């Protein structure tokens, strides 16, 4: 290096030669730094990929635990029923991609062979999606089967009913009487265990309320959705109904999601901290090994800026290579997590790139701060005298 301004710094070719030779000579240390950054970036990529996808996927997972939206007759109407077609049209206002399941309900008290029971007319296909947690002995009924029924576990026990038995349903008010076959016994852990379930059309004939329902329950993915606005639009379009989210369920869903997201952010921060410390320790060892080299560089004209540029360039190259490898490995890891936890793949989102690249590169450069400070404090005269 010459002493004038134009030649004090080595040329670009010489700088790159020194840079890559340094990386090649110390490939073991470089490999440790590379894999440390790769592992950290991979975990951050995986967690951030899941983080951005978790709201939708967890919302769908939580929807397996029951309804979170109610539609029924408006309190001001003074009626306990509403037209079935109105409920159907209101349910149709929910985007198909967000509607997990929905079923209207029509209730009535009927007499069975051994006593009275509450009957519920339902849409069995919708109810099955609405309440997949029900434990069924036997099988679900199809919606056009008006010769069969399902009964709750408690009612089946009290009425001494088993799958395949026949039960006579009588409605005193309408004089309706029909013998049905028990196709399934449902254990729900809720009030439904004391009920008998039939198709909605059969319930209308039994009660004399054909074309009417008492209410409908829906399971909707509400993440990033104005659910109150949806309810308001339903009520505006159909003045005779009340539509509202079931607050307790919606609130619980939100709390669970926030806690999971907070835990993931904490884990990512801890991983980033560990990666920084690992890289810092490795770079400190590198500086110790290169003390004589640094002293010689200073003796022939390199200033502190040259030394800083040398070390930061090496760290940046290794860091970017590690981050690139970490992005690929992290996305693969995210897919494994998605399949293991949600049974589906994780979508790639561009937001993952800055979330992974910026903190990882910053951590690598931060880890170089103390080693670089050590390097610029090297005194050439002491090093060359081997002091």
HELIX and SHEET records of a PDB file:
HELIX    1   1 UNK A    5  UNK A    8  1                                   4    
HELIX    2   2 UNK A   12  UNK A   25  1                                  14    
HELIX    3   3 UNK A   27  UNK A   62  1                                  36    
HELIX    4   4 UNK A   63  UNK A   65  5                                   3    
HELIX    5   5 UNK A   75  UNK A   77  5                                   3    
HELIX    6   6 UNK A   84  UNK A   91  1                                   8    
HELIX    7   7 UNK A  124  UNK A  130  1                                   7    
HELIX    8   8 UNK A  153  UNK A  158  1                                   6    
HELIX    9   9 UNK A  191  UNK A  194  5                                   4    
HELIX   10  10 UNK A  200  UNK A  207  1                                   8    
HELIX   11  11 UNK A  227  UNK A  237  1                                  11    
HELIX   12  12 UNK A  247  UNK A  289  1                                  43    
HELIX   13  13 UNK A  291  UNK A  299  1                                   9    
HELIX   14  14 UNK A  304  UNK A  341  1                                  38    
HELIX   15  15 UNK A  351  UNK A  376  1                                  26    
HELIX   16  16 UNK A  380  UNK A  384  1                                   5    
SHEET    1   A 9 UNK A 135  UNK A 138  0                                        
SHEET    2   A 9 UNK A 176  UNK A 187 -1                                        
SHEET    3   A 9 UNK A 148  UNK A 152  1                                        
SHEET    4   A 9 UNK A 195  UNK A 199 -1                                        
SHEET    5   A 9 UNK A 115  UNK A 122  1                                        
SHEET    6   A 9 UNK A  99  UNK A 112 -1                                        
SHEET    7   A 9 UNK A 215  UNK A 220 -1                                        
SHEET    8   A 9 UNK A  69  UNK A  73 -1                                        
SHEET    9   A 9 UNK A 241  UNK A 245 -1                                        
SHEET    1   B 2 UNK A  82  UNK A  83  0                                        
SHEET    2   B 2 UNK A 212  UNK A 213 -1                                        
SHEET    1   C 3 UNK A 135  UNK A 138  0                                        
SHEET    2   C 3 UNK A 176  UNK A 187 -1                                        
SHEET    3   C 3 UNK A 166  UNK A 171 -1                                        
END                                                                             
